[in-house]
């Protein structure tokens, strides 16, 4: 199982959500340079890209030279292609409003957000935000890699589910 951290980015600044409030935690590259060595992935919620603004993509280009990143994105073909161009993974809500078969050559860079019954063959991995062990084990049976965001699951508990990656907030990652 690999470890990851979640980062919320707006205007090239990283934040974390604490008690429903965004709290600034610094510059993403500074954080990247100070994360524990066992962290292999950064899951990004880009508040700019949600409105179609790709202002942070040059930052992602630099980040992908040091670590694997995945970015939650709206289902817009041009934004997905820009993420692929910098070797970042695109994380999309399922069911998706666009035909993901168009991206078959880059399927390894597609991740689907799963909440309950959503499934999609044309993504390589699933991402979910849950502490529900039974649900995680159900997803693992789909034979897709499963990435779980949870600050409550411990490493041993997470490993026992068979998930591929446990993603936690920056403060909980080391």
PyMOL CGO cylinders between C-alpha atoms (Angstrom):
from pymol import cmd
from pymol.cgo import CYLINDER

trace = [
    CYLINDER, 0.00, 0.00, 0.00, 1.26, 3.46, -0.82, 0.3, 1, 1, 1, 1, 1, 1,
    CYLINDER, 1.26, 3.46, -0.82, 0.78, 6.62, 1.18, 0.3, 1, 1, 1, 1, 1, 1,
    CYLINDER, 0.78, 6.62, 1.18, -0.57, 9.85, -0.23, 0.3, 1, 1, 1, 1, 1, 1,
    CYLINDER, -0.57, 9.85, -0.23, -1.53, 13.30, 0.95, 0.3, 1, 1, 1, 1, 1, 1,
    CYLINDER, -1.53, 13.30, 0.95, -4.44, 15.50, -0.05, 0.3, 1, 1, 1, 1, 1, 1,
    CYLINDER, -4.44, 15.50, -0.05, -3.87, 19.12, -0.88, 0.3, 1, 1, 1, 1, 1, 1,
    CYLINDER, -3.87, 19.12, -0.88, -6.39, 21.81, -1.78, 0.3, 1, 1, 1, 1, 1, 1,
    CYLINDER, -6.39, 21.81, -1.78, -4.86, 24.37, -4.14, 0.3, 1, 1, 1, 1, 1, 1,
    CYLINDER, -4.86, 24.37, -4.14, -6.07, 27.83, -5.13, 0.3, 1, 1, 1, 1, 1, 1,
    CYLINDER, -6.07, 27.83, -5.13, -3.95, 30.42, -6.91, 0.3, 1, 1, 1, 1, 1, 1,
    CYLINDER, -3.95, 30.42, -6.91, -0.71, 28.43, -6.39, 0.3, 1, 1, 1, 1, 1, 1,
    CYLINDER, -0.71, 28.43, -6.39, -1.29, 28.24, -2.62, 0.3, 1, 1, 1, 1, 1, 1,
    CYLINDER, -1.29, 28.24, -2.62, -2.02, 25.05, -0.68, 0.3, 1, 1, 1, 1, 1, 1,
    CYLINDER, -2.02, 25.05, -0.68, -4.78, 24.73, 1.88, 0.3, 1, 1, 1, 1, 1, 1,
    CYLINDER, -4.78, 24.73, 1.88, -6.33, 22.07, 4.06, 0.3, 1, 1, 1, 1, 1, 1,
    CYLINDER, -6.33, 22.07, 4.06, -9.87, 21.95, 5.30, 0.3, 1, 1, 1, 1, 1, 1,
    CYLINDER, -9.87, 21.95, 5.30, -10.19, 22.07, 9.06, 0.3, 1, 1, 1, 1, 1, 1,
    CYLINDER, -10.19, 22.07, 9.06, -13.63, 22.09, 10.69, 0.3, 1, 1, 1, 1, 1, 1,
    CYLINDER, -13.63, 22.09, 10.69, -15.13, 23.25, 7.39, 0.3, 1, 1, 1, 1, 1, 1,
    CYLINDER, -15.13, 23.25, 7.39, -12.72, 26.18, 7.00, 0.3, 1, 1, 1, 1, 1, 1,
    CYLINDER, -12.72, 26.18, 7.00, -9.85, 26.42, 4.51, 0.3, 1, 1, 1, 1, 1, 1,
    CYLINDER, -9.85, 26.42, 4.51, -6.56, 26.99, 6.31, 0.3, 1, 1, 1, 1, 1, 1,
    CYLINDER, -6.56, 26.99, 6.31, -3.48, 28.07, 4.35, 0.3, 1, 1, 1, 1, 1, 1,
    CYLINDER, -3.48, 28.07, 4.35, -0.61, 25.62, 4.75, 0.3, 1, 1, 1, 1, 1, 1,
    CYLINDER, -0.61, 25.62, 4.75, 1.94, 27.11, 2.33, 0.3, 1, 1, 1, 1, 1, 1,
    CYLINDER, 1.94, 27.11, 2.33, 3.31, 26.84, -1.18, 0.3, 1, 1, 1, 1, 1, 1,
    CYLINDER, 3.31, 26.84, -1.18, 2.74, 23.44, -2.78, 0.3, 1, 1, 1, 1, 1, 1,
    CYLINDER, 2.74, 23.44, -2.78, 6.39, 23.02, -3.86, 0.3, 1, 1, 1, 1, 1, 1,
    CYLINDER, 6.39, 23.02, -3.86, 7.62, 23.84, -0.33, 0.3, 1, 1, 1, 1, 1, 1,
    CYLINDER, 7.62, 23.84, -0.33, 5.26, 21.22, 1.08, 0.3, 1, 1, 1, 1, 1, 1,
    CYLINDER, 5.26, 21.22, 1.08, 6.35, 18.72, -1.57, 0.3, 1, 1, 1, 1, 1, 1,
    CYLINDER, 6.35, 18.72, -1.57, 9.98, 19.24, -0.59, 0.3, 1, 1, 1, 1, 1, 1,
    CYLINDER, 9.98, 19.24, -0.59, 9.16, 18.55, 3.09, 0.3, 1, 1, 1, 1, 1, 1,
    CYLINDER, 9.16, 18.55, 3.09, 6.85, 15.55, 2.94, 0.3, 1, 1, 1, 1, 1, 1,
    CYLINDER, 6.85, 15.55, 2.94, 8.02, 12.21, 4.34, 0.3, 1, 1, 1, 1, 1, 1,
    CYLINDER, 8.02, 12.21, 4.34, 9.92, 10.00, 1.85, 0.3, 1, 1, 1, 1, 1, 1,
    CYLINDER, 9.92, 10.00, 1.85, 7.28, 7.26, 2.06, 0.3, 1, 1, 1, 1, 1, 1,
    CYLINDER, 7.28, 7.26, 2.06, 4.60, 9.55, 0.57, 0.3, 1, 1, 1, 1, 1, 1,
    CYLINDER, 4.60, 9.55, 0.57, 4.35, 8.68, -3.14, 0.3, 1, 1, 1, 1, 1, 1,
    CYLINDER, 4.35, 8.68, -3.14, 1.19, 10.51, -4.26, 0.3, 1, 1, 1, 1, 1, 1,
    CYLINDER, 1.19, 10.51, -4.26, -0.50, 13.89, -3.92, 0.3, 1, 1, 1, 1, 1, 1,
    CYLINDER, -0.50, 13.89, -3.92, -4.25, 14.07, -4.48, 0.3, 1, 1, 1, 1, 1, 1,
    CYLINDER, -4.25, 14.07, -4.48, -5.16, 17.64, -5.45, 0.3, 1, 1, 1, 1, 1, 1,
    CYLINDER, -5.16, 17.64, -5.45, -8.46, 19.47, -5.24, 0.3, 1, 1, 1, 1, 1, 1,
    CYLINDER, -8.46, 19.47, -5.24, -7.88, 22.48, -7.49, 0.3, 1, 1, 1, 1, 1, 1,
    CYLINDER, -7.88, 22.48, -7.49, -10.41, 25.20, -6.68, 0.3, 1, 1, 1, 1, 1, 1,
    CYLINDER, -10.41, 25.20, -6.68, -9.38, 27.14, -9.79, 0.3, 1, 1, 1, 1, 1, 1,
    CYLINDER, -9.38, 27.14, -9.79, -9.89, 24.28, -12.25, 0.3, 1, 1, 1, 1, 1, 1,
    CYLINDER, -9.89, 24.28, -12.25, -13.45, 23.79, -10.99, 0.3, 1, 1, 1, 1, 1, 1,
    CYLINDER, -13.45, 23.79, -10.99, -14.25, 27.09, -12.74, 0.3, 1, 1, 1, 1, 1, 1,
    CYLINDER, -14.25, 27.09, -12.74, -12.23, 26.18, -15.85, 0.3, 1, 1, 1, 1, 1, 1,
    CYLINDER, -12.23, 26.18, -15.85, -9.14, 28.16, -14.84, 0.3, 1, 1, 1, 1, 1, 1,
    CYLINDER, -9.14, 28.16, -14.84, -5.89, 26.24, -15.45, 0.3, 1, 1, 1, 1, 1, 1,
    CYLINDER, -5.89, 26.24, -15.45, -3.64, 28.72, -13.64, 0.3, 1, 1, 1, 1, 1, 1,
    CYLINDER, -3.64, 28.72, -13.64, -2.02, 25.99, -11.50, 0.3, 1, 1, 1, 1, 1, 1,
    CYLINDER, -2.02, 25.99, -11.50, -1.02, 23.67, -14.35, 0.3, 1, 1, 1, 1, 1, 1,
    CYLINDER, -1.02, 23.67, -14.35, 2.55, 24.98, -14.61, 0.3, 1, 1, 1, 1, 1, 1,
    CYLINDER, 2.55, 24.98, -14.61, 2.90, 24.06, -10.94, 0.3, 1, 1, 1, 1, 1, 1,
    CYLINDER, 2.90, 24.06, -10.94, 1.67, 20.52, -11.71, 0.3, 1, 1, 1, 1, 1, 1,
    CYLINDER, 1.67, 20.52, -11.71, 4.27, 20.24, -14.45, 0.3, 1, 1, 1, 1, 1, 1,
    CYLINDER, 4.27, 20.24, -14.45, 6.99, 20.87, -11.84, 0.3, 1, 1, 1, 1, 1, 1,
    CYLINDER, 6.99, 20.87, -11.84, 5.38, 18.60, -9.26, 0.3, 1, 1, 1, 1, 1, 1,
    CYLINDER, 5.38, 18.60, -9.26, 5.21, 15.57, -11.57, 0.3, 1, 1, 1, 1, 1, 1,
    CYLINDER, 5.21, 15.57, -11.57, 9.00, 15.55, -11.81, 0.3, 1, 1, 1, 1, 1, 1,
    CYLINDER, 9.00, 15.55, -11.81, 9.15, 14.75, -8.08, 0.3, 1, 1, 1, 1, 1, 1,
    CYLINDER, 9.15, 14.75, -8.08, 5.99, 12.79, -7.27, 0.3, 1, 1, 1, 1, 1, 1,
    CYLINDER, 5.99, 12.79, -7.27, 2.85, 11.27, -8.75, 0.3, 1, 1, 1, 1, 1, 1,
    CYLINDER, 2.85, 11.27, -8.75, -0.09, 13.66, -8.68, 0.3, 1, 1, 1, 1, 1, 1,
    CYLINDER, -0.09, 13.66, -8.68, -3.77, 13.36, -9.43, 0.3, 1, 1, 1, 1, 1, 1,
    CYLINDER, -3.77, 13.36, -9.43, -6.13, 16.30, -9.80, 0.3, 1, 1, 1, 1, 1, 1,
    CYLINDER, -6.13, 16.30, -9.80, -9.89, 16.38, -9.35, 0.3, 1, 1, 1, 1, 1, 1,
    CYLINDER, -9.89, 16.38, -9.35, -11.26, 17.97, -12.48, 0.3, 1, 1, 1, 1, 1, 1,
    CYLINDER, -11.26, 17.97, -12.48, -14.59, 18.71, -14.13, 0.3, 1, 1, 1, 1, 1, 1,
    CYLINDER, -14.59, 18.71, -14.13, -15.45, 16.47, -17.07, 0.3, 1, 1, 1, 1, 1, 1,
    CYLINDER, -15.45, 16.47, -17.07, -14.08, 18.84, -19.71, 0.3, 1, 1, 1, 1, 1, 1,
    CYLINDER, -14.08, 18.84, -19.71, -12.05, 17.28, -22.49, 0.3, 1, 1, 1, 1, 1, 1,
    CYLINDER, -12.05, 17.28, -22.49, -9.64, 20.21, -22.89, 0.3, 1, 1, 1, 1, 1, 1,
    CYLINDER, -9.64, 20.21, -22.89, -8.77, 20.24, -19.17, 0.3, 1, 1, 1, 1, 1, 1,
    CYLINDER, -8.77, 20.24, -19.17, -8.26, 16.46, -19.07, 0.3, 1, 1, 1, 1, 1, 1,
    CYLINDER, -8.26, 16.46, -19.07, -5.91, 16.68, -22.07, 0.3, 1, 1, 1, 1, 1, 1,
    CYLINDER, -5.91, 16.68, -22.07, -3.91, 19.45, -20.35, 0.3, 1, 1, 1, 1, 1, 1,
    CYLINDER, -3.91, 19.45, -20.35, -3.51, 17.28, -17.26, 0.3, 1, 1, 1, 1, 1, 1,
    CYLINDER, -3.51, 17.28, -17.26, -2.32, 14.38, -19.40, 0.3, 1, 1, 1, 1, 1, 1,
    CYLINDER, -2.32, 14.38, -19.40, 0.19, 16.70, -21.11, 0.3, 1, 1, 1, 1, 1, 1,
    CYLINDER, 0.19, 16.70, -21.11, 1.92, 17.31, -17.75, 0.3, 1, 1, 1, 1, 1, 1,
    CYLINDER, 1.92, 17.31, -17.75, 1.60, 13.60, -16.78, 0.3, 1, 1, 1, 1, 1, 1,
    CYLINDER, 1.60, 13.60, -16.78, -0.94, 14.28, -14.04, 0.3, 1, 1, 1, 1, 1, 1,
    CYLINDER, -0.94, 14.28, -14.04, -3.82, 11.89, -13.43, 0.3, 1, 1, 1, 1, 1, 1,
    CYLINDER, -3.82, 11.89, -13.43, -7.36, 13.19, -13.97, 0.3, 1, 1, 1, 1, 1, 1,
    CYLINDER, -7.36, 13.19, -13.97, -9.86, 12.37, -11.20, 0.3, 1, 1, 1, 1, 1, 1,
    CYLINDER, -9.86, 12.37, -11.20, -13.47, 12.54, -12.42, 0.3, 1, 1, 1, 1, 1, 1,
    CYLINDER, -13.47, 12.54, -12.42, -16.86, 12.17, -10.74, 0.3, 1, 1, 1, 1, 1, 1,
    CYLINDER, -16.86, 12.17, -10.74, -18.78, 9.10, -11.84, 0.3, 1, 1, 1, 1, 1, 1,
    CYLINDER, -18.78, 9.10, -11.84, -20.98, 8.71, -13.71, 0.3, 1, 1, 1, 1, 1, 1,
    CYLINDER, -20.98, 8.71, -13.71, -19.03, 10.89, -16.10, 0.3, 1, 1, 1, 1, 1, 1,
    CYLINDER, -19.03, 10.89, -16.10, -20.79, 13.30, -18.46, 0.3, 1, 1, 1, 1, 1, 1,
    CYLINDER, -20.79, 13.30, -18.46, -18.29, 12.68, -21.28, 0.3, 1, 1, 1, 1, 1, 1,
    CYLINDER, -18.29, 12.68, -21.28, -17.34, 9.46, -23.05, 0.3, 1, 1, 1, 1, 1, 1,
    CYLINDER, -17.34, 9.46, -23.05, -14.14, 8.28, -21.39, 0.3, 1, 1, 1, 1, 1, 1,
    CYLINDER, -14.14, 8.28, -21.39, -13.43, 5.83, -24.23, 0.3, 1, 1, 1, 1, 1, 1,
    CYLINDER, -13.43, 5.83, -24.23, -11.89, 8.82, -26.03, 0.3, 1, 1, 1, 1, 1, 1,
    CYLINDER, -11.89, 8.82, -26.03, -9.02, 8.61, -23.58, 0.3, 1, 1, 1, 1, 1, 1,
    CYLINDER, -9.02, 8.61, -23.58, -8.32, 4.89, -23.95, 0.3, 1, 1, 1, 1, 1, 1,
    CYLINDER, -8.32, 4.89, -23.95, -4.65, 5.49, -24.78, 0.3, 1, 1, 1, 1, 1, 1,
    CYLINDER, -4.65, 5.49, -24.78, -4.27, 7.29, -21.43, 0.3, 1, 1, 1, 1, 1, 1,
    CYLINDER, -4.27, 7.29, -21.43, -6.51, 5.06, -19.32, 0.3, 1, 1, 1, 1, 1, 1,
    CYLINDER, -6.51, 5.06, -19.32, -3.74, 4.68, -16.72, 0.3, 1, 1, 1, 1, 1, 1,
    CYLINDER, -3.74, 4.68, -16.72, -4.16, 8.42, -16.03, 0.3, 1, 1, 1, 1, 1, 1,
    CYLINDER, -4.16, 8.42, -16.03, -7.93, 8.20, -15.41, 0.3, 1, 1, 1, 1, 1, 1,
    CYLINDER, -7.93, 8.20, -15.41, -9.39, 7.86, -11.92, 0.3, 1, 1, 1, 1, 1, 1,
    CYLINDER, -9.39, 7.86, -11.92, -13.11, 7.67, -11.11, 0.3, 1, 1, 1, 1, 1, 1,
    CYLINDER, -13.11, 7.67, -11.11, -14.63, 9.06, -7.91, 0.3, 1, 1, 1, 1, 1, 1,
    CYLINDER, -14.63, 9.06, -7.91, -16.90, 6.45, -6.38, 0.3, 1, 1, 1, 1, 1, 1,
    CYLINDER, -16.90, 6.45, -6.38, -19.42, 7.23, -3.64, 0.3, 1, 1, 1, 1, 1, 1,
    CYLINDER, -19.42, 7.23, -3.64, -21.86, 4.32, -3.68, 0.3, 1, 1, 1, 1, 1, 1,
    CYLINDER, -21.86, 4.32, -3.68, -22.86, 2.35, -6.75, 0.3, 1, 1, 1, 1, 1, 1,
    CYLINDER, -22.86, 2.35, -6.75, -20.95, 4.29, -9.43, 0.3, 1, 1, 1, 1, 1, 1,
    CYLINDER, -20.95, 4.29, -9.43, -18.70, 2.11, -11.58, 0.3, 1, 1, 1, 1, 1, 1,
    CYLINDER, -18.70, 2.11, -11.58, -16.90, 2.74, -14.86, 0.3, 1, 1, 1, 1, 1, 1,
    CYLINDER, -16.90, 2.74, -14.86, -14.84, 0.38, -16.98, 0.3, 1, 1, 1, 1, 1, 1,
    CYLINDER, -14.84, 0.38, -16.98, -12.95, 3.19, -18.74, 0.3, 1, 1, 1, 1, 1, 1,
    CYLINDER, -12.95, 3.19, -18.74, -10.96, 4.34, -15.71, 0.3, 1, 1, 1, 1, 1, 1,
    CYLINDER, -10.96, 4.34, -15.71, -7.89, 2.64, -14.30, 0.3, 1, 1, 1, 1, 1, 1,
    CYLINDER, -7.89, 2.64, -14.30, -8.46, 3.38, -10.62, 0.3, 1, 1, 1, 1, 1, 1,
    CYLINDER, -8.46, 3.38, -10.62, -11.19, 4.29, -8.15, 0.3, 1, 1, 1, 1, 1, 1,
    CYLINDER, -11.19, 4.29, -8.15, -10.99, 7.06, -5.54, 0.3, 1, 1, 1, 1, 1, 1,
    CYLINDER, -10.99, 7.06, -5.54, -13.34, 7.29, -2.59, 0.3, 1, 1, 1, 1, 1, 1,
    CYLINDER, -13.34, 7.29, -2.59, -13.66, 9.23, 0.67, 0.3, 1, 1, 1, 1, 1, 1,
    CYLINDER, -13.66, 9.23, 0.67, -14.86, 6.80, 3.30, 0.3, 1, 1, 1, 1, 1, 1,
    CYLINDER, -14.86, 6.80, 3.30, -14.04, 4.95, 6.50, 0.3, 1, 1, 1, 1, 1, 1,
    CYLINDER, -14.04, 4.95, 6.50, -16.41, 2.11, 5.59, 0.3, 1, 1, 1, 1, 1, 1,
    CYLINDER, -16.41, 2.11, 5.59, -14.21, -1.01, 5.52, 0.3, 1, 1, 1, 1, 1, 1,
    CYLINDER, -14.21, -1.01, 5.52, -16.93, -3.17, 3.94, 0.3, 1, 1, 1, 1, 1, 1,
    CYLINDER, -16.93, -3.17, 3.94, -17.39, -0.69, 1.06, 0.3, 1, 1, 1, 1, 1, 1,
    CYLINDER, -17.39, -0.69, 1.06, -13.61, -0.45, 0.50, 0.3, 1, 1, 1, 1, 1, 1,
    CYLINDER, -13.61, -0.45, 0.50, -13.35, -4.26, 0.32, 0.3, 1, 1, 1, 1, 1, 1,
    CYLINDER, -13.35, -4.26, 0.32, -16.23, -4.30, -2.20, 0.3, 1, 1, 1, 1, 1, 1,
    CYLINDER, -16.23, -4.30, -2.20, -14.34, -1.82, -4.39, 0.3, 1, 1, 1, 1, 1, 1,
    CYLINDER, -14.34, -1.82, -4.39, -11.13, -3.84, -4.11, 0.3, 1, 1, 1, 1, 1, 1,
    CYLINDER, -11.13, -3.84, -4.11, -13.02, -6.84, -5.56, 0.3, 1, 1, 1, 1, 1, 1,
    CYLINDER, -13.02, -6.84, -5.56, -13.61, -4.86, -8.78, 0.3, 1, 1, 1, 1, 1, 1,
    CYLINDER, -13.61, -4.86, -8.78, -9.93, -5.47, -9.61, 0.3, 1, 1, 1, 1, 1, 1,
    CYLINDER, -9.93, -5.47, -9.61, -9.27, -1.77, -10.01, 0.3, 1, 1, 1, 1, 1, 1,
    CYLINDER, -9.27, -1.77, -10.01, -6.74, -0.07, -7.78, 0.3, 1, 1, 1, 1, 1, 1,
    CYLINDER, -6.74, -0.07, -7.78, -8.54, 1.67, -4.92, 0.3, 1, 1, 1, 1, 1, 1,
    CYLINDER, -8.54, 1.67, -4.92, -7.37, 4.99, -3.47, 0.3, 1, 1, 1, 1, 1, 1,
    CYLINDER, -7.37, 4.99, -3.47, -9.05, 5.96, -0.19, 0.3, 1, 1, 1, 1, 1, 1,
    CYLINDER, -9.05, 5.96, -0.19, -9.03, 9.37, 1.49, 0.3, 1, 1, 1, 1, 1, 1,
    CYLINDER, -9.03, 9.37, 1.49, -9.47, 8.95, 5.24, 0.3, 1, 1, 1, 1, 1, 1,
    CYLINDER, -9.47, 8.95, 5.24, -7.88, 10.58, 8.25, 0.3, 1, 1, 1, 1, 1, 1,
    CYLINDER, -7.88, 10.58, 8.25, -9.40, 7.97, 10.55, 0.3, 1, 1, 1, 1, 1, 1,
    CYLINDER, -9.40, 7.97, 10.55, -8.13, 4.72, 9.10, 0.3, 1, 1, 1, 1, 1, 1,
    CYLINDER, -8.13, 4.72, 9.10, -4.80, 3.54, 10.43, 0.3, 1, 1, 1, 1, 1, 1,
    CYLINDER, -4.80, 3.54, 10.43, -2.13, 2.00, 8.19, 0.3, 1, 1, 1, 1, 1, 1,
    CYLINDER, -2.13, 2.00, 8.19, -2.68, -1.58, 9.38, 0.3, 1, 1, 1, 1, 1, 1,
    CYLINDER, -2.68, -1.58, 9.38, -6.44, -1.30, 9.01, 0.3, 1, 1, 1, 1, 1, 1,
    CYLINDER, -6.44, -1.30, 9.01, -6.02, 0.19, 5.53, 0.3, 1, 1, 1, 1, 1, 1,
    CYLINDER, -6.02, 0.19, 5.53, -3.58, -2.51, 4.45, 0.3, 1, 1, 1, 1, 1, 1,
    CYLINDER, -3.58, -2.51, 4.45, -5.97, -5.22, 5.63, 0.3, 1, 1, 1, 1, 1, 1,
    CYLINDER, -5.97, -5.22, 5.63, -8.63, -3.97, 3.19, 0.3, 1, 1, 1, 1, 1, 1,
    CYLINDER, -8.63, -3.97, 3.19, -6.37, -4.50, 0.18, 0.3, 1, 1, 1, 1, 1, 1,
    CYLINDER, -6.37, -4.50, 0.18, -6.61, -0.86, -0.93, 0.3, 1, 1, 1, 1, 1, 1,
    CYLINDER, -6.61, -0.86, -0.93, -3.82, 0.43, -3.15, 0.3, 1, 1, 1, 1, 1, 1,
    CYLINDER, -3.82, 0.43, -3.15, -3.34, 3.81, -1.48, 0.3, 1, 1, 1, 1, 1, 1,
    CYLINDER, -3.34, 3.81, -1.48, -4.31, 5.60, 1.73, 0.3, 1, 1, 1, 1, 1, 1,
    CYLINDER, -4.31, 5.60, 1.73, -4.55, 9.38, 1.30, 0.3, 1, 1, 1, 1, 1, 1,
    CYLINDER, -4.55, 9.38, 1.30, -4.62, 11.64, 4.33, 0.3, 1, 1, 1, 1, 1, 1,
    CYLINDER, -4.62, 11.64, 4.33, -4.35, 15.34, 5.04, 0.3, 1, 1, 1, 1, 1, 1,
    CYLINDER, -4.35, 15.34, 5.04, -0.81, 16.73, 5.08, 0.3, 1, 1, 1, 1, 1, 1,
    CYLINDER, -0.81, 16.73, 5.08, -0.63, 17.03, 8.88, 0.3, 1, 1, 1, 1, 1, 1,
    CYLINDER, -0.63, 17.03, 8.88, -1.57, 13.36, 9.26, 0.3, 1, 1, 1, 1, 1, 1,
    CYLINDER, -1.57, 13.36, 9.26, 0.82, 11.98, 6.67, 0.3, 1, 1, 1, 1, 1, 1,
    CYLINDER, 0.82, 11.98, 6.67, 3.95, 11.54, 8.73, 0.3, 1, 1, 1, 1, 1, 1,
]
cmd.load_cgo(trace, "trace")
